[in-house]
Amino acid sequence: MLLNGIKIFVRKVVRQKLFFGINLVGLTVGMFFAILAFLYIQDEFRYDKHFTNTDDVYLLSCNNGRNRKLHRGQPAIFMDRILTNIPEIRNGIRINWSDENMLANDIRMEAIEFCYADADFFNFLGWQLVSGKPNEVLAAPMTITISEKMATQLFGDKNAVGQIVNIGNKYDYTITGIYKDFPDQAYIDVDFIASISSFKAGTGGLLDQWGWHSSWIYLKVPDSNNLDEVESKIASVWNQHTEDEHCKGDYIEANLQSFKDNYIKSGEITGLADPFTYIIGFSIIALLILIISSFNFVNLSMAINGQRSSENQIKRVLGANHVQLIRQIVFEVLIYLGAAILLSSVIIKISLPAVNAFLNKHIQFYFLDIDLILFLTIVCIVLLAVCGLSTAVLFIKRTDEKQSYAIRSASSKIQKGFRNSLVTVQFTIGIILIASTIAVNQQLKLIRQHDLGFEKEQILAINNDEGNNGRRYELFKEALKKYPEIVSVSCGTNAPVDGVNNFGGATRVDDNQISMEGCAFVAVDHNYLNLIEAEFLQGRNFADGKNDNIDQVIITETMAKKLQLKDGAGTFLTDMWGDRRREVIGVVKDIEYETIHEANVPIAFFYRSSANINYYRRILVKLTPVNLSHILSVINDEWKNISPEYPINYQFLDKLFDDNYSTEVKTGKLLGIMAFVAIFLSGMGLFALALFHINSKVKEIGIRKVNGAKVIEIITMLNLDFLKWIVIAILIATPLVYFIMHKWLENFAYKTTLSWWIFALAGVLALGIALLTVSWQSWRAATRNPVEALRYE
């Protein structure tokens, strides 16, 4: 029986190679994206699942900063007050993130990411130590633990415990433990974890300051049903104990996010699109591709089986029943599915390195993975029902000899209507993806071309936040003066598009007494705003080397608007790093320090202020576009001469800008690929369907031509049968894509307009592809000699 079924299938393939190829390619593409989506989702949901003691662990976020937005960084002292005053919380730990230069075993490592953590870190989260006792390794100051990988890299076969690691050329840390490497899917993924008491020893009293928001606080809350009440109590504890009078009140809210959601649902805190959002988006698009490919299969299979009416009628006469006919069709579908899974698996195995590079992931593919096998089984069952049983049932109804000719004719019309509906759905999906791609690229165009408020080209941003950075800056600046390729050198606490991390408030010193919160503080030297080519709307820049600059401030236009300053220059402000009065000497056009996901941050620029922040942190170097490789080598050499103990670390501002929008760029590229695939599959299915449709009308075309019909009339007749369904698809897709893109653009404070031409262009492209697909076959049929079609009539 099985052998006979295979023989029938092989004969069918030999007779209809083109349609077999189209069906197989369509299902393979659909399976490829289905498997890829599964692997992507599986990889994302593996994040932070390797810790063994985090079921009741929550990460605290609070809107208790001067910008009044939810943020994870909290004062370290806040945890002590929480544990003392809220009995529902069992215990907690703090983590402080840092980038440091390290020296160990004569190996220097630049800007290595690591963290400081409380002594209970390993027990609290449930992570395995290879060497050392969990409750002792981080108990003392100047102690550090390292990963197995880093222990091998630094010390080889030598025992790393007891060895010394120098941090920032200042402090020697003793290695007290070695822990198991964190997997790629770990949100906490560092190779060095030092005791938080070490951080306290190296920074003085920062951990005791209520205004210093830099610690991630993880809390154990055994009763998850009581979270709302616990969050309310945390907010109350803040208001009762904080010493920061500017950041307390009824508006204070606390948020406890489950440890397992820290990565996958990070957008709940940041307000930006998070991995879960992209999981949903990628899954939907992959599902749509699979739907298109399966609809192609159903359409083409019904058309092919429609040509087998005589064959099946003979089988019925010879005693075959419905079950046997359905079984043959289902068997053929199973062969297609098996071949599609095999081919798509091979393609994924080959293309996975490129996919990982594109997505910046570490997706792995194991065909014998139980979860993958279960997923493919479910997909095959669904596709078997959609592609196999639906095709078989519709076909059997049409060929049932017990039915009258009128019923069979009506069944044939139902099948045709069903096929046309599937074509409409396919092109609706294709148009949605095309229009979405155009809209995303319009937003990317806005991102690339919108006014940043500064010049980002040929500006180098150098990290300078370690050691005696003031002395280093002065020497470095002096050394670079002799090179004509270097236009200018300056410094500040932050570089544009690099983010801001110091917030405060301001109050007008006049009768209005208008105040605001949430303005960013950036300390700069006198040349900073000139170097980035900031545009002054009012007033002037800081004067070179003048002492009175200390009592002056320059603000952005957004800050001027929030303070309701029509003539900003000449106004006095207070409540900015104390009660000291400062004169506004200039107003500059808004400068983008964050991204266009948020409205421009109001900013106050201070002259060389080191009261709360270090204005030497970022060195900016403006270069000429000539001989860049040479001048970069010169900059490296000068830095090494001045500061060999602190390796240079820099980026161009335009690269920092591009990095800020890498997710959006990838989204645009992914949508473009998916749109192409969707339209390609839809066009391929339409091609095959049109060929069957035209072949079924060969005699009609011959009769029309004999009776004087023109070629254009025949082409129009054949095309209209399909194009009207494409027009319906355009009408359905337009409101859907408008809604989808409108929701996506809500992630941006500054967004493109969803103009009518976006939808028109998507519709025209789909219509054009359909016309090209059908018209070629229509033209061939219309220009064929009618004698060939009618010679046997």
Sequence and secondary structure as in RCSB ss.txt:
>XXXX:A:sequence
MLLNGIKIFVRKVVRQKLFFGINLVGLTVGMFFAILAFLYIQDEFRYDKHFTNTDDVYLLSCNNGRNRKLHRGQP
AIFMDRILTNIPEIRNGIRINWSDENMLANDIRMEAIEFCYADADFFNFLGWQLVSGKPNEVLAAPMTITISEKM
ATQLFGDKNAVGQIVNIGNKYDYTITGIYKDFPDQAYIDVDFIASISSFKAGTGGLLDQWGWHSSWIYLKVPDSN
NLDEVESKIASVWNQHTEDEHCKGDYIEANLQSFKDNYIKSGEITGLADPFTYIIGFSIIALLILIISSFNFVNL
SMAINGQRSSENQIKRVLGANHVQLIRQIVFEVLIYLGAAILLSSVIIKISLPAVNAFLNKHIQFYFLDIDLILF
LTIVCIVLLAVCGLSTAVLFIKRTDEKQSYAIRSASSKIQKGFRNSLVTVQFTIGIILIASTIAVNQQLKLIRQH
DLGFEKEQILAINNDEGNNGRRYELFKEALKKYPEIVSVSCGTNAPVDGVNNFGGATRVDDNQISMEGCAFVAVD
HNYLNLIEAEFLQGRNFADGKNDNIDQVIITETMAKKLQLKDGAGTFLTDMWGDRRREVIGVVKDIEYETIHEAN
VPIAFFYRSSANINYYRRILVKLTPVNLSHILSVINDEWKNISPEYPINYQFLDKLFDDNYSTEVKTGKLLGIMA
FVAIFLSGMGLFALALFHINSKVKEIGIRKVNGAKVIEIITMLNLDFLKWIVIAILIATPLVYFIMHKWLENFAY
KTTLSWWIFALAGVLALGIALLTVSWQSWRAATRNPVEALRYE
>XXXX:A:secstr
 HHHHHHHHHHHHHHTHHHHHHHHHHHHHHHHHHHHHHHHHHHHHTTT S SS TTEEEEEE  STT   BS B 
HHHHHHHHHH TT   EEEEEEEEEEEEETTEEEEEEEEEEE TTHHHHHT  EEES TTTTTSSTTEEEEEHHH
HHHHHTTS  TT EEEETTTEEEEEEEEE    TT SS  SEEEEHHHHHHHHTTGGG TT   EEEEEE S GG
GHHHHHHHHHHHHHHH S TTS STT  EEEEEGGGTTTTTHHHHSS  HHHHHHHHHHHHHHHHHHHHHHHHHH
HHHHHHTTHHHHHHHHHTT  HHHHHHHHHHHHHHHHHHHHHHHHHHHHHHHHHHHHHHT      TT HHHHHH
HHHHHHHHIIIIIIHHHHHHHHHH TTS HHHHHHHHHHHHHHHHHHHHHHHHHHHHHHHHHHHHHHHHHHHHHS
  SS  TTEEEEE  SSSHHHHHHHHHHHHTT TTEEEEEEES  TTS    EEEEEESSSS  EEEEEEEEEE 
TTHHHHTT  EEEE    TT GGGGGEEEEEHHHHHHTT SS TT EEE SSSS  EEEEEEE    SS TTS  
  EEEEES  SSS TTSEEEEEE SSSHHHHHHHHHHHHHHH TTS   EEEHHHHHHHHTHHHHHHHHHHHHHH
HHHHHHHHHHHHHHHHHHHHTTHHHHHHHHHTT  HHHHHHHHHHHHHHHHHHHHHHHHHHHHHHHHHHHTT SS
     HHHHHHHHHHHHHHHHHHHHHHHHHHHTS HHHHHTT 
